[in-house]
């Protein structure tokens, strides 16, 4: 199972909080953050890209159609387009 673990710094106490985002069924191979840092893009060996809300800690969208494991991804411009290999 693919798992994304991120750590958020709580400004008031200076501690990190671990958050796990579950959804991919293969190894996660790439992670990118949109310019706002409120949204993340992940790619996986399960042939999918996922877009995550880093505020709600949930998957906002699944992008399917890749013909193999996603090995690289990127966010173009202001986050209106994504690319993957």
C-alpha positions in Angstrom: 0.0 0.0 0.0 1.3 3.5 -0.8 1.5 5.8 2.1 2.4 9.5 2.3 3.6 10.8 5.7 4.0 14.5 6.1 4.9 16.5 9.2 3.2 19.8 10.1 4.9 22.2 12.5 2.5 23.6 15.1 3.6 27.2 15.3 2.3 27.7 18.9 4.4 24.9 20.4 7.0 24.2 17.8 6.2 20.5 17.5 5.7 18.4 14.4 2.5 16.4 13.9 2.6 13.3 11.6 -0.1 13.0 9.1 -0.6 9.9 6.9 -2.4 10.2 3.6 -3.7 6.8 2.4 -4.9 6.0 -1.1 -2.3 4.7 -3.4 -2.1 0.9 -3.7 1.5 0.9 -5.0 4.7 2.5 -3.9 4.7 6.3 -4.0 7.4 7.4 -6.4 7.0 11.2 -6.6 5.6 14.1 -4.6 5.2 17.7 -5.5 3.6 20.6 -3.8 1.5 23.2 -5.6 2.7 26.9 -5.3 0.2 27.5 -2.5 1.6 24.6 -0.4 -2.0 23.7 0.3 -2.2 21.0 -2.3 0.1 18.1 -3.1 0.5 15.9 -6.2 1.7 12.3 -5.8 2.5 9.6 -8.3 2.7 5.9 -7.7 3.5 2.5 -9.1 -0.3 2.0 -9.2 -0.3 4.0 -12.5 -2.2 6.9 -10.8 -1.6 10.5 -9.8 -3.5 11.8 -6.8 -4.1 15.4 -5.8 -4.3 15.9 -2.0 -5.8 18.7 0.1 -3.1 19.4 2.7 -5.7 21.4 4.7 -8.4 18.6 4.9 -5.8 15.7 4.6 -7.8 13.9 2.0 -7.6 12.9 -1.6 -9.3 15.6 -3.7 -8.9 13.8 -7.1 -7.4 10.7 -8.8 -5.9 11.1 -12.3 -6.0 7.8 -14.1 -4.9 6.7 -17.6 -1.1 6.4 -17.2 0.1 3.2 -18.9 2.8 2.3 -16.4 4.2 3.3 -13.0 4.4 7.0 -12.5 8.1 7.8 -12.0 8.1 11.5 -12.2 5.7 14.4 -11.9 5.6 18.2 -12.0 3.3 21.2 -11.6 3.4 23.8 -14.4 2.9 27.5 -13.9 0.6 28.5 -11.2 -0.7 24.9 -10.7 -3.2 24.8 -13.5 -1.5 21.9 -15.3 0.4 18.8 -14.1 2.7 16.5 -16.1 4.0 13.0 -15.4 6.3 10.3 -16.8 
